[in-house]
Structures are given as structure tokens and as C-alpha cells.
């Protein structure tokens, strides 16, 4: 009996010795698989769907120039970018994705849906609040505007055909015109933009405007540099990236609002008078152009002098002589005025020979 118990104990020990490495191997394989899945999820979270730009690259290699806080002059302008205009048509093309080619709204919509950029609520007063407290929940946005989607494992998915890019025919754009005294330069910098969806009602009336959300330009700028836009209808090779398009101010839009202490739009100031509304738009555009042109003196006066010189060299020479005499006379008057009174007569003494 004791011998049988001893044999049984030895057998169990041998079985355990052979079984334990197999169980340990299974555990190690499961741990390795979990580690590999975690690494893949981390890499996918850091890498964008379109361009492969990681968050580390975005932080270490920023391409947007921040506006200095101590500028001596600046003015915030709100424009309405109509995509039916030739200058802005590239933002609408293509309506549906064609391979890697996406229009601006589809590109931004995908970035926001996958959590690469935040989008901010559009307030009823039209003023943007680009703070974390104003972030938009994408699921609520999809529900509010009846955009079809699927939710799989906590992630939202929208088919390309369900993205309402064809209805986004307008953008609100906020830009800042400022003078940088550090390097004596004038800039117009985009601050934020808002896609506006135009939807007609069932009765065929005028399409209603539905501003969707604000996008902070500095947050989407690294991704815009990786997407191209067409700039010509007759040359398909004429393209530039979206960041250059906005930075170089290639868009065209009418002013509908400026930052003012009363917070009113131009339509509110015009009080329904279309002529007054148009006149106010032209006045603001003229002010911006005049400020830019006169930063380094009166350009009109310089152009008039140059035209005189080119038209009649003899007259230009006489004008130059008159200006020279005027400068000499002015210097003499200044020197005589600074002497403090009449000077004694100068006496010349000559030595006589003996």
C-alpha cells in the first residue's frame, strides 16, 4: 500500500512537472499578445488617418506662426466665404472623397470624428469660444443634424456617402489683420473657421443656414499642410496645400462683422438698408488697404513724383533744383536762428610788407 502511494505521488509530480511549462507558455503567449495589441492601439492613437503625422511631430515641429501679443495695431474681421465663387471653389471639390482627395469639410469632419482635433460650439451670437468648456460632443452633433452613423466598440463611424459635404457651401472665417512692429510687417492671419450647412425646407423656399461648429486654425493647421486644393479650372496641375491657401489669403469673402464694443454685425448696424450695408463693407476694406499701403509713407505721393520724372525729365530736373535750394535755405535759416542774435562783422587783416 505504501509502495502504491509512493508511485502515485511520483506520477502526479511528473505530470505536474510536464503540465506546468505548457501552462506557463500559454500565459506568456497571452501576455505577449496583450502587449502587442496595446502597442498597436497606442500607435494608432498617435497617428492620423490621412497623413501619418504623430502628436509628437505636431508638438515638436509647429509650422504656424503665433501672433505677437504686444502688437501696436490689430483688427479682427469676420468674412463669409461663399464656395460658389471661383476663388473658393477648391474648398468644395471633390464633393465626395476620391481616393486621398478630400474637400475641406470632409477632411475636418473625419479629423474631428476620430478625435484628432477638437471642435467648438457655435453660439447664437456668432462669437467663438475656443476653450475646452465649449467643445462639441460629436455624437450629439450627429444626432442633432440627423447624420447617419454606426457605433462600434465605442467608436463612431460615418460612411462617406452620409457625410453632408455637398450641403456645406459656406464658411464663416475669422481673421486678424495686424502690424508687427518687431519686424515692421503687416499680416492677415486666420484664427478660426466655421462650416455652414445650407438646407432647403420641404416647401422649396430659401435654404436655411446651419453653422455647425468652430475649428481653431492653429489646431488644424498641421493637418492642412498635408492636403491639397485645386486653384484653377483650366489647369489641374495648379494645386497648393490648404495651409498655404489660407496663409496666403487666397480665399475671397465679404465682411459681415468686425470686432466692436457693441458686438453688432454689419447687418444690425445697417438696420435692413442693403445700400448702407454694402457701403460699410467697402469702407472697412478701404481702411485695411489704406493702412497697409501707408505703412512706409504716402505711396500716392511717391507715385506722383515718379510719374512726373518719367513724363518730363527736364521738369523733374528743375523740381530737383528747387528742392535742393529749398533745403539749403532751410538750413541757413535754422543756423541763423540758433545763433541767438546778430553776429559781429568779420574783419580781415592783411600783413604788409616792409
C-alpha positions as CSV (number, residue, x, y, z in Angstrom):
1,X,0.0,0.0,0.0
2,X,2.8,2.4,0.9
3,X,4.5,1.4,-2.3
4,X,1.4,2.2,-4.3
5,X,1.0,5.6,-2.6
6,X,4.7,6.4,-3.4
7,X,4.2,5.5,-7.0
8,X,1.1,7.6,-7.2
9,X,2.9,10.6,-5.7
10,X,5.8,10.3,-8.1
11,X,3.4,10.1,-11.0
12,X,1.5,13.2,-10.0
13,X,4.7,15.1,-9.6
14,X,5.9,14.0,-13.1
15,X,2.5,15.0,-14.6
16,X,2.7,18.4,-12.8
17,X,6.2,18.9,-14.0
18,X,5.3,18.3,-17.6
19,X,2.0,20.3,-17.4
20,X,3.4,23.4,-15.7
21,X,5.7,24.6,-18.6
22,X,2.8,24.3,-21.0
23,X,0.5,26.4,-18.8
24,X,3.3,28.9,-18.4
25,X,3.9,29.1,-22.1
26,X,0.2,29.8,-22.7
27,X,0.3,32.6,-20.1
28,X,3.4,34.2,-21.7
29,X,1.8,34.0,-25.1
30,X,-1.3,35.7,-23.8
31,X,0.8,38.5,-22.2
32,X,2.8,39.0,-25.4
33,X,-0.4,39.2,-27.4
34,X,-1.9,41.8,-25.0
35,X,1.3,43.8,-25.1
36,X,1.3,43.8,-28.9
37,X,-2.3,44.9,-29.0
38,X,-1.6,47.8,-26.6
39,X,1.3,49.0,-28.7
40,X,-0.8,48.9,-31.8
41,X,-3.6,50.9,-30.2
42,X,-1.1,53.5,-28.9
43,X,0.4,53.8,-32.4
44,X,-3.0,54.2,-34.0
45,X,-3.9,56.8,-31.4
46,X,-0.8,58.8,-32.2
47,X,-1.0,58.6,-35.9
48,X,-3.5,60.4,-38.1
49,X,-5.7,58.6,-40.6
50,X,-4.8,60.8,-43.5
51,X,-1.2,61.9,-43.3
52,X,0.6,59.9,-40.7
53,X,1.5,62.9,-38.5
54,X,2.0,61.9,-34.9
55,X,1.2,64.1,-31.9
56,X,4.9,64.3,-31.1
57,X,5.6,65.7,-34.5
58,X,2.8,68.2,-34.2
59,X,4.2,69.5,-30.9
60,X,7.9,69.4,-31.8
61,X,7.6,70.8,-35.3
62,X,4.9,73.5,-35.3
63,X,4.6,75.4,-38.6
64,X,2.1,78.1,-37.7
65,X,3.4,81.4,-36.6
66,X,1.8,82.8,-33.5
67,X,0.7,86.4,-33.5
68,X,2.7,88.5,-31.0
69,X,0.7,89.7,-28.0
70,X,2.2,93.2,-27.9
71,X,1.3,94.4,-31.4
72,X,0.6,98.1,-31.7
73,X,-2.3,97.7,-34.2
74,X,-4.7,94.8,-35.0
75,X,-8.3,94.4,-36.2
76,X,-10.4,91.2,-36.1
77,X,-12.5,90.6,-39.2
78,X,-15.3,88.1,-39.9
79,X,-15.8,87.0,-43.5
80,X,-18.4,84.9,-45.3
81,X,-16.6,82.5,-47.7
82,X,-19.0,81.6,-50.5
83,X,-17.9,78.3,-52.2
84,X,-19.7,79.2,-55.4
85,X,-17.1,81.8,-56.1
86,X,-14.2,80.8,-58.3
87,X,-11.6,81.8,-55.7
88,X,-13.2,79.5,-53.1
89,X,-14.4,76.6,-55.3
90,X,-11.4,74.4,-54.5
91,X,-12.6,74.1,-50.9
92,X,-15.8,72.3,-52.2
93,X,-14.0,70.0,-54.6
94,X,-14.4,67.0,-54.6
95,X,-17.9,66.7,-53.2
96,X,-17.3,63.0,-52.3
97,X,-13.9,61.6,-51.5
98,X,-11.8,60.4,-54.4
99,X,-9.0,58.3,-53.0
100,X,-6.9,60.5,-50.9
101,X,-8.5,63.7,-52.2
102,X,-11.0,65.2,-49.8
103,X,-12.6,68.6,-49.7
104,X,-12.1,70.8,-46.6
105,X,-15.3,69.8,-44.7
106,X,-14.8,66.1,-45.3
107,X,-11.2,66.3,-44.1
108,X,-12.0,68.3,-41.0
109,X,-15.1,66.2,-40.2
110,X,-13.0,63.0,-40.3
111,X,-10.3,64.5,-38.1
112,X,-12.9,65.6,-35.5
113,X,-14.8,62.3,-35.7
114,X,-11.6,60.3,-34.9
115,X,-10.6,62.6,-32.1
116,X,-7.5,64.2,-33.7
117,X,-8.8,67.8,-33.4
118,X,-11.5,69.4,-31.1
119,X,-14.3,71.4,-32.5
120,X,-16.2,74.1,-30.6
121,X,-19.8,75.2,-30.3
122,X,-21.3,77.9,-32.4
123,X,-23.1,80.3,-30.2
124,X,-26.2,82.1,-31.3
125,X,-24.5,85.5,-31.1
126,X,-21.9,84.3,-33.6
127,X,-18.9,84.8,-31.3
128,X,-16.5,81.9,-31.0
129,X,-15.3,80.5,-27.6
130,X,-12.3,78.4,-28.3
131,X,-12.0,76.9,-24.8
132,X,-12.2,73.3,-23.5
133,X,-15.6,74.2,-21.9
134,X,-17.1,74.8,-25.3
135,X,-16.0,71.6,-27.0
136,X,-18.7,69.8,-29.1
137,X,-19.6,66.2,-28.5
138,X,-19.5,64.6,-31.9
139,X,-22.3,62.0,-31.2
140,X,-24.6,64.8,-30.1
141,X,-23.7,66.7,-33.3
142,X,-24.6,63.8,-35.5
143,X,-27.9,63.3,-33.7
144,X,-28.8,67.0,-33.9
145,X,-28.3,67.2,-37.6
146,X,-29.6,63.7,-38.5
147,X,-26.3,62.4,-39.8
148,X,-26.4,58.6,-40.1
149,X,-23.6,56.8,-38.2
150,X,-22.7,53.5,-36.6
151,X,-21.1,52.9,-33.2
152,X,-18.7,50.0,-32.9
153,X,-16.8,49.3,-29.7
154,X,-17.3,52.9,-28.5
155,X,-16.1,54.4,-31.8
156,X,-18.3,56.4,-34.2
157,X,-18.2,55.6,-37.9
158,X,-19.8,57.6,-40.7
159,X,-19.8,56.4,-44.4
160,X,-18.5,58.8,-46.9
161,X,-21.9,59.0,-48.6
162,X,-23.5,60.1,-45.3
163,X,-21.1,63.0,-44.7
164,X,-23.1,66.1,-45.7
165,X,-20.2,67.8,-47.5
166,X,-22.4,68.6,-50.5
167,X,-24.6,70.8,-48.2
168,X,-21.7,72.7,-46.8
169,X,-21.5,75.6,-49.3
170,X,-20.4,78.4,-47.0
171,X,-17.8,79.1,-44.3
172,X,-17.6,81.8,-41.7
173,X,-13.9,82.8,-41.3
174,X,-12.4,84.9,-38.6
175,X,-9.1,86.6,-39.5
176,X,-6.8,89.0,-37.7
177,X,-5.1,91.8,-39.5
178,X,-2.2,93.2,-37.5
179,X,1.1,95.1,-37.7
180,X,4.1,93.5,-36.2
181,X,6.4,96.3,-35.1
182,X,9.2,93.9,-34.3
183,X,10.0,93.3,-38.0
184,X,7.8,96.1,-39.5
185,X,5.5,93.8,-41.4
186,X,1.8,93.5,-42.0
187,X,0.0,90.2,-41.7
188,X,-3.5,88.7,-42.1
189,X,-3.8,85.6,-40.0
190,X,-6.7,83.1,-40.0
191,X,-8.0,82.5,-36.4
192,X,-10.9,80.1,-36.8
193,X,-13.5,79.0,-39.4
194,X,-17.0,77.5,-39.2
195,X,-18.6,75.3,-41.9
196,X,-22.2,76.3,-42.6
197,X,-24.7,73.8,-44.0
198,X,-27.4,75.1,-46.3
199,X,-30.6,73.0,-46.3
200,X,-33.8,73.7,-48.1
201,X,-37.1,73.1,-46.5
202,X,-39.9,70.9,-47.8
203,X,-41.6,73.8,-49.4
204,X,-38.7,74.8,-51.7
205,X,-38.0,78.1,-50.0
206,X,-34.7,79.8,-49.4
207,X,-32.1,77.5,-47.9
208,X,-31.6,77.9,-44.2
209,X,-28.1,78.3,-42.7
210,X,-26.9,75.9,-40.1
211,X,-23.5,76.8,-38.7
212,X,-22.1,73.5,-37.4
213,X,-19.0,74.3,-35.2
214,X,-15.9,76.4,-34.9
215,X,-12.5,75.0,-35.8
216,X,-9.4,76.7,-34.3
217,X,-7.0,77.2,-37.1
218,X,-3.8,76.7,-35.0
219,X,-5.1,73.2,-34.0
220,X,-6.0,72.0,-37.5
221,X,-3.0,73.8,-39.3
222,X,-0.5,70.8,-39.1
223,X,-3.0,68.6,-40.9
224,X,-4.0,71.2,-43.5
225,X,-0.4,71.2,-44.8
226,X,-0.9,67.6,-45.9
227,X,-4.0,68.1,-48.0
228,X,-4.0,69.8,-51.4
229,X,-6.6,72.1,-53.1
230,X,-7.0,73.0,-56.7
231,X,-6.6,76.6,-57.7
232,X,-7.6,76.6,-61.3
233,X,-10.3,75.2,-63.6
234,X,-8.2,75.1,-66.7
235,X,-5.0,73.6,-65.2
236,X,-5.5,70.5,-63.0
237,X,-1.8,70.6,-62.0
238,X,-2.2,74.0,-60.3
239,X,-2.5,72.9,-56.7
240,X,-1.3,74.1,-53.3
241,X,-1.8,72.7,-49.8
242,X,-4.7,74.0,-47.7
243,X,-2.4,75.7,-45.2
244,X,-0.7,77.8,-47.9
245,X,-4.2,78.6,-49.3
246,X,-5.3,80.2,-46.0
247,X,-2.0,81.7,-45.0
248,X,-1.5,83.4,-48.3
249,X,-5.2,84.7,-48.2
250,X,-6.2,83.1,-51.5
251,X,-9.8,83.0,-50.4
252,X,-12.3,85.7,-51.1
253,X,-15.2,86.7,-48.8
254,X,-17.3,89.6,-47.9
255,X,-17.1,91.1,-44.4
256,X,-20.2,90.5,-42.3
257,X,-18.8,91.6,-38.9
258,X,-15.9,93.2,-37.2
259,X,-14.9,93.1,-33.5
260,X,-16.6,96.1,-31.9
261,X,-17.5,97.1,-28.4
262,X,-21.2,96.8,-29.1
263,X,-20.9,93.3,-30.6
264,X,-23.1,94.1,-33.5
265,X,-22.9,92.8,-37.1
266,X,-22.9,95.0,-40.1
267,X,-26.5,93.9,-40.9
268,X,-27.5,95.1,-37.4
269,X,-25.7,98.4,-37.9
270,X,-27.3,98.9,-41.4
271,X,-30.8,98.3,-40.0
272,X,-32.0,96.5,-43.1
273,X,-30.6,99.0,-45.6
274,X,-28.8,97.0,-48.2
275,X,-27.0,100.1,-49.7
276,X,-25.7,101.1,-46.3
277,X,-24.6,97.5,-45.6
278,X,-22.6,97.4,-48.9
279,X,-21.1,100.8,-48.2
280,X,-19.9,99.8,-44.8
281,X,-18.2,96.7,-46.2
282,X,-16.4,98.8,-48.8
283,X,-15.4,101.3,-46.2
284,X,-13.8,98.7,-44.0
285,X,-12.0,97.1,-46.9
286,X,-10.7,100.6,-47.9
287,X,-9.4,101.2,-44.4
288,X,-7.5,98.0,-44.3
289,X,-5.9,98.6,-47.7
290,X,-5.0,102.2,-46.8
291,X,-3.3,101.1,-43.6
292,X,-1.3,98.5,-45.5
293,X,-0.2,100.9,-48.3
294,X,0.7,103.8,-46.0
295,X,2.8,101.9,-43.5
296,X,6.0,103.2,-45.1
297,X,4.9,106.7,-46.2
298,X,2.3,108.1,-48.6
299,X,2.5,105.8,-51.6
300,X,0.3,108.0,-53.7
301,X,2.7,111.0,-53.3
302,X,5.7,108.8,-54.3
303,X,3.9,107.5,-57.3
304,X,3.0,111.1,-58.4
305,X,6.6,112.2,-58.2
306,X,7.8,109.1,-60.2
307,X,5.2,109.8,-62.9
308,X,6.4,113.4,-63.2
309,X,10.0,112.2,-63.6
310,X,9.1,109.7,-66.2
311,X,6.9,112.1,-68.2
312,X,9.2,115.1,-68.4
313,X,12.9,114.7,-67.4
314,X,13.5,118.5,-67.8
315,X,10.7,119.3,-65.4
316,X,11.9,116.7,-63.0
317,X,15.4,118.3,-63.1
318,X,14.0,121.7,-62.4
319,X,11.9,120.3,-59.5
320,X,15.1,118.6,-58.1
321,X,17.0,122.0,-58.2
322,X,14.1,123.8,-56.5
323,X,14.0,121.2,-53.7
324,X,17.8,121.5,-53.3
325,X,17.6,125.3,-53.0
326,X,14.8,124.9,-50.5
327,X,16.9,122.6,-48.4
328,X,19.9,125.0,-48.4
329,X,17.7,127.9,-47.5
330,X,16.1,126.0,-44.6
331,X,19.5,125.0,-43.2
332,X,20.6,128.7,-43.3
333,X,17.5,129.9,-41.6
334,X,18.0,127.2,-38.9
335,X,21.6,128.1,-38.3
336,X,20.9,131.9,-38.2
337,X,18.0,131.3,-35.8
338,X,20.1,129.2,-33.4
339,X,22.9,131.8,-33.1
340,X,20.7,133.9,-30.7
341,X,21.3,137.3,-32.3
342,X,23.3,139.2,-34.9
343,X,26.8,138.2,-35.4
344,X,29.7,140.8,-35.5
345,X,31.1,141.7,-38.8
346,X,34.1,139.6,-39.9
347,X,37.4,141.6,-40.2
348,X,40.1,140.5,-42.5
349,X,43.7,141.6,-41.5
350,X,46.4,141.6,-44.2
351,X,50.1,141.8,-43.3
352,X,52.0,144.5,-45.1
353,X,55.5,144.0,-46.4
354,X,58.2,146.3,-45.2
